[in-house]
């Protein structure tokens, strides 16, 4: 008759199995998704964001990961297409990503938010800044804010430059952002006694003739022009203004504040104003280190999309270190509330909406230079 | 409860087992190490062969577009042909299947001539006269007194936009 297996052996085997399973789990990477438009006319925002996120992942992994687990970044291109953004959101849920960095534009975020809410998957967008996302208790948090820059632009026009008329030009392809920004700007300008002389729209997916659009804008003789569009389109409109010989002061929205704006715009974007939460000349030691590492690795200086994406990954990692339960991630982030950003602290309120300082910049010698 | 004793039979069995297994394990580890090394060497050799083949294919693939570019450069320097340059550029873009657009820039980086394919949906009037002096591929080129030629190297199958060169899609 075979001898029965001693109880001690059974207990030891069970403990050993549990340890092996725990070790496997510990070695399993933490999957974080990245979603942005990597192609098309807004590709600058997506690629910069992706690069910032990649650098953050490398830095965190090099310093031991999240409680010993490496981060794996799943990068997807939404092609600035709503249907693709929805498909990717579903894919992220199925691939057990703990969180998603992105989408990078408000229109894509608008498409993906219902899916992330249904699956309780946290989306932390570095750049999407539509007013529609504010003060909502959902699974979408964002690091960029738009309310104050529209107010500041209107204020600068009327109080700073003494200009009371402005032509508004905006891209309807990212309507979630541009429409809400345009509405806020008109409201703020009117409150200061200013007036919008004309409102011209175009769709960056098929923009038609920007030269004709620019001529139409100038025909109403505006005192200034406010362009709410991506970097490439804003730069191209500035190119048309320069060709026509216009000297009207131009403001662009923060969406345009990337390297692509400076490179595509050439000397035509000189003296253009932009209100940004991001300062490319920041002397913060954390930002200097990041800027050096980013430039060394990717060849370009980081813009706001790259910087905010880096911060988004760092925020997710910090929260997961504090509480590794991904189902509690949103509450953990909001509970922490205050994060050390690359250029200063980032405060998130109970809805996950950010508070961060901003500055007025002007393009000088091919760079965004701090004005005030 | 009596403690189980290890008998001579069991001890011998254990030693025999160890005597059989130990050489197998040692020889197995040696074989695995050797196998790993030879496999890695084989993979490396195959990678180098593949990379060389890809390089040769790419070089062959790029020869035709480079010839197109050389022809454009010749024409742009010829004052008699300058009037017909835009038409020629359009034909070259459509004929090559490689470019979405070809632009000829002056020494200040201003677009002076332009040929674009219909697929690019590029609005001619928007691009003529714009200043591309800060675009990477212009910035990195040495300054030259003569007109310079800028290629838009967009691979049509991928449909990837280059924000620097700003080809609309």
Interface residues (C-beta under 8 A of the other chain):
Chain A: X39 X40 X41 X43 X44 X206 X207 X208 X209 X210 X211 X212 X231 X232 X235 X236 X239 X240 X242 X243 X260 X262 X263 X264 X265 X266 X267 X268 X366
Chain B: X109 X121 X123 X125 X126 X129 X130 X131 X132 X133 X134 X135 X136 X159 X160 X161 X163 X164 X166 X168 X169
